[in-house]
Amino acid sequence: MVVTVRMVNASLVYVGGGKETWRPNVNFSEWSARQNIHAGDWLYFGFDKKLYNVLEVNKTGYEGCHDVGFIKNITRGGRDVFQVNEAKTYYFINGGGSCFGGMKVAINVENPQPAPSPSQLTGVKSIKNGSPSRFGGLVATLMAVLTSVLLAWAIL
C-alpha cells in the first residue's frame, strides 16, 4: 500500500505506506525501492513516540545502526514530517536497537521533475495579450504552502 498526497510541487509521502508504519516488521528497503521521491517532498513518519524515534544519519550510521552522532533527530510527537530538500540518498534509523531488527530506511531523492510548459497545460486561461498570468507562480506557491500547513495540522 502506497499513500501519497500530491501538492502543487511537492508530495507528502507516508514512510512505509501508512499513517503508523514506522515500526518493526515493515520491509522498508522494499518500500523505498518502489518510491519516486523528489527534492521538495515531505516524508511522514507515524509511530508510537514512547517506543520509537527517527534519526537522520549518514550512510555509515545507517549500515551499522549507529545512533550516536546522528545528523538530526526529527522525532517530535510521533507524527513527524521531514522535508527532503536536495537530490541525494537520505538515511533514517530508529535508535535504541530496533534498527538491527530492520527499522531503518534509505530513501533515494531525485531532482524535481520540470514543470510543464504553459502549452502543455490544458484549461489554462490567459490574459488579453495571450500569456499566462504573471501571478500564476505566486498563487501556486501560496497554495502549496497553505496545503502543507493544512495537511500537517490535519495529521496532528
PyMOL commands that set and color helices and strands:
alter all, ss='L'
color gray80, all
select helices_A, chain A and resi 28-33+59-64+98-101+118-120+136-155
alter helices_A, ss='H'
color red, helices_A
select strands_A, chain A and resi 4-6+11-14+37-38+42-46+55-57+72-73+79-83+89-93+104-110
alter strands_A, ss='S'
color yellow, strands_A
deselect
rebuild
show_as cartoon
